[in-house]
Amino acid sequence: MLKLLTKLIVSIILAFIAFGCADEKTIEPETLTDADGNIYNTITLGEQVWMLENLKTTKFNDGTPITAYTFGNDWHNGNTPTAYYEWPETSDLNNVVDEELPFDYYGAMYNHFAIESGKLAPQGWRIPTEADFIALENHLASLGYDGNEATVLKSESGWLPSSGSGTNDVGFNGLPNGYINAFGGATLAEGICTWATTDLNSTNGTRRLVQLFDQDEIFYSDNAIQIGAGIRCIKE
């Protein structure tokens, strides 16, 4: 009788376990898709959800094409404003990486008028503010990375020795996309990571940019709106 009772109890326990396993759902990482059909993975850090790659769309979120910049055009084009995108330099002239990089490896770079269009980010997402990056920085500090936030966000490879690679401890994988200078030239790829924010200073005509460079901390600076930058979107 005792053996029978023991078997019955074991059977009930196994049944509950099986029911629990059957009811358990596999949680897939969240992804998003831009107007070009590019699919991006995401990462949750604190209360924020970020894209895990720089934006690379060549269309606004309403499907309208963004003009591809070609040498000789006016990158800023202040008299007749044109939204431009441009690909960073990926020829790896410094032999920093072993493999050949695809043209969109760093994502696209956008000029002032593309950023200000309000239509760059996929639906449900937005271009971050400086405050968003500061919140990310504070979260990293709370994890024990105070004073090393830039190093933690940088990728482990692909950087010039003078800039130094990162540790990528939280998986953000910030890549050295460089920036686009005021004349439309792709500049310092492999040396610096540059992200745009939506923060503008209309008094002196500058945009707040966020950069990972040759120091352990994130660098925030006002740059002329003629400077082009990458976009790392955040979920609304």
C-alpha positions in Angstrom: 0.0 0.0 0.0 2.9 2.4 0.9 4.6 1.7 -2.4 1.4 2.3 -4.3 0.9 5.6 -2.5 4.5 6.7 -3.2 4.1 5.9 -6.9 0.8 7.9 -7.0 2.5 11.0 -5.4 5.5 10.8 -7.8 3.1 10.5 -10.7 1.2 13.6 -9.6 4.5 15.6 -9.2 5.7 14.6 -12.6 2.3 15.6 -14.1 2.6 19.1 -12.6 6.1 19.4 -13.9 5.1 18.3 -17.4 2.1 20.7 -17.3 4.4 23.6 -16.3 6.9 22.9 -19.0 4.2 22.6 -21.6 2.8 26.0 -20.5 6.1 27.7 -20.5 6.7 30.0 -23.4 10.1 30.7 -25.0 10.7 34.4 -24.9 12.3 35.5 -28.1 14.5 38.7 -28.2 12.6 41.7 -29.4 13.4 42.8 -32.9 12.4 45.7 -35.1 12.3 46.3 -38.8 12.9 49.6 -40.7 11.4 50.9 -43.9 14.1 49.1 -46.0 13.3 45.7 -44.4 16.5 45.7 -42.3 15.9 43.7 -39.1 17.6 44.9 -35.8 18.1 43.1 -32.5 17.6 45.0 -29.3 19.0 45.1 -25.8 17.3 46.1 -22.6 19.4 48.0 -20.1 17.7 49.3 -17.0 14.3 50.8 -18.1 15.5 51.4 -21.6 15.3 49.3 -24.8 18.0 50.2 -27.4 18.7 49.0 -30.9 21.8 46.8 -31.0 23.0 48.3 -34.3 23.2 51.7 -35.8 20.3 52.7 -38.1 21.0 51.9 -41.8 17.7 52.8 -43.5 17.7 54.6 -46.8 14.0 55.4 -46.5 12.0 57.4 -44.0 9.5 55.5 -42.0 6.7 56.6 -44.4 8.6 54.9 -47.3 10.0 58.1 -48.9 13.5 57.6 -50.1 16.3 59.6 -48.5 18.8 61.1 -51.0 22.1 59.3 -51.2 25.0 61.7 -50.9 27.4 61.9 -53.7 30.7 63.7 -53.7 30.4 67.3 -55.0 27.0 67.9 -53.6 26.5 70.2 -50.6 26.2 67.9 -47.6 24.5 70.5 -45.5 22.8 72.3 -48.3 21.5 75.1 -46.2 20.0 77.1 -49.0 17.8 74.3 -50.4 17.6 71.8 -47.5 18.1 68.2 -48.6 18.0 65.1 -46.3 21.1 63.0 -47.1 22.5 59.7 -45.9 26.1 58.4 -46.5 28.0 55.3 -45.7 31.0 55.5 -43.5 34.5 54.4 -44.7 34.9 50.6 -44.5 38.0 50.1 -46.6 40.1 49.4 -43.5 43.2 51.3 -44.7 44.8 50.7 -41.2 44.4 46.9 -41.3 42.5 46.9 -38.0 40.2 44.0 -39.0 41.0 40.8 -40.8 37.8 40.3 -42.8 36.4 42.5 -45.5 33.7 44.8 -44.0 30.3 45.1 -45.8 29.4 48.7 -46.9 26.7 49.0 -44.2 28.8 47.5 -41.4 28.7 50.7 -39.3 25.2 51.7 -40.3 24.4 54.9 -42.2 25.3 58.5 -41.4 22.7 61.2 -41.6 22.8 64.9 -42.1 21.0 67.6 -40.2 17.9 67.6 -42.4 17.5 63.9 -42.3 17.7 63.9 -38.5 15.3 66.8 -38.2 12.7 65.2 -40.5 11.1 63.3 -37.6 10.8 60.3 -39.9 14.1 58.5 -39.5 13.3 56.1 -36.6 11.1 53.1 -37.2 7.5 53.4 -35.8 7.5 53.0 -32.1 11.2 54.1 -31.8 12.9 57.5 -31.7 16.3 59.2 -32.0 17.6 59.5 -28.4 18.2 62.7 -26.4 21.3 63.5 -24.4 19.2 62.7 -21.3 18.6 59.2 -22.7 22.4 58.6 -22.9 22.9 60.0 -19.5 20.3 57.6 -18.1 22.2 54.8 -19.8 25.4 56.0 -18.3 23.8 56.1 -14.8 22.6 52.6 -15.3 26.1 51.4 -16.2 27.5 53.2 -13.1 24.9 51.4 -10.9 26.3 48.1 -12.3 29.8 49.1 -11.1 31.1 50.7 -14.3 31.3 54.2 -13.0 34.1 56.1 -14.9 34.4 53.3 -17.5 31.0 53.7 -19.3 32.6 54.3 -22.7 34.9 51.3 -22.5 32.0 49.1 -21.5 29.9 50.3 -24.5 32.7 50.0 -27.1 33.1 46.8 -29.2 36.0 44.5 -28.3 37.7 44.9 -31.7 37.9 47.1 -34.8 39.4 50.2 -33.2 42.6 51.9 -33.9 45.3 51.3 -31.3 45.3 55.1 -30.5 41.7 55.0 -29.6 41.7 51.6 -27.9 39.0 48.8 -28.1 36.4 48.3 -25.4 35.2 45.4 -23.3 31.6 45.3 -24.5 30.6 44.0 -21.1 26.9 44.7 -21.5 26.7 43.7 -25.2 26.0 47.2 -26.6 28.7 46.8 -29.2 29.4 50.4 -30.1 31.4 50.5 -33.3 33.8 53.2 -34.5 31.6 54.6 -37.3 33.5 58.0 -37.4 31.5 61.0 -38.5 30.8 63.0 -41.7 32.6 66.3 -41.8 31.0 69.6 -42.9 32.1 69.0 -46.5 30.5 65.6 -46.7 33.6 63.5 -46.2 33.5 60.3 -44.2 36.0 60.8 -41.3 37.8 58.8 -38.6 36.1 55.5 -39.1 37.8 52.9 -36.8 38.8 55.8 -34.5 35.7 57.2 -33.0 32.0 56.3 -32.5 29.6 59.2 -33.1 25.9 59.2 -32.3 23.5 62.0 -32.9 20.9 63.2 -30.4 17.9 65.4 -31.0 19.2 68.2 -28.8 19.9 71.4 -30.7 21.2 74.8 -29.6 19.6 77.2 -32.0 21.6 80.1 -30.6 24.9 78.8 -31.9 23.7 76.3 -34.5 25.0 73.2 -32.8 23.8 69.6 -32.1 24.7 67.6 -29.1 26.7 64.5 -30.2 27.6 61.5 -28.1 31.0 59.9 -28.8 33.1 57.0 -27.6 36.7 57.8 -28.3 40.1 57.4 -26.6 38.9 57.8 -23.0 37.0 55.6 -20.5 34.1 58.0 -20.1 31.4 59.0 -22.7 32.2 62.3 -24.4 29.3 64.8 -24.9 29.9 67.8 -27.1 28.2 70.5 -29.1 29.1 70.2 -32.8 28.1 72.3 -35.8 24.8 71.0 -37.3 26.8 70.4 -40.6 28.4 67.3 -39.0 26.8 64.0 -39.9 26.4 61.2 -37.5 25.1 57.7 -36.8 21.8 57.0 -35.1 21.2 54.4 -32.3 17.5 54.4 -31.8 15.7 53.9 -28.4 12.2 52.5 -27.9 9.4 55.0 -27.1 
